[in-house]
Amino acid sequence: MQCRYCGREVKTIGTGLTTSYGQQCNPSPIKKHVCLSDGIHCVYCGRETHTMGGHLTTSYGQHCHQSPTGNHVLQ
C-alpha cells in the first residue's frame, strides 16, 4: 500500500499506518498517512474491512482510531 499524500510504502502497525520514516506524514492535512483506496482496506488504518450490520468493520472492530470520523473509510 502507498500513502496518497507522500507516496511512501505504508504498512499497518498497531492501530495506524507507518513508513520507515515514521507515523507522521507532513503533506497530509491530518498529519497521518492515508493509503490509496483499493476498495477492501480502510484508508486510515490499513486493515481489511467487511460489512456487518450495515457498517464497515475489521477484525479489530467497527471503530477506527485513525479516522477523523471514527469510522472505517474505503475512499
PyMOL commands that set and color helices and strands:
alter all, ss='L'
color gray80, all
select strands_A, chain A and resi 11-13+16-18+50-52+55-57
alter strands_A, ss='S'
color yellow, strands_A
deselect
rebuild
show_as cartoon
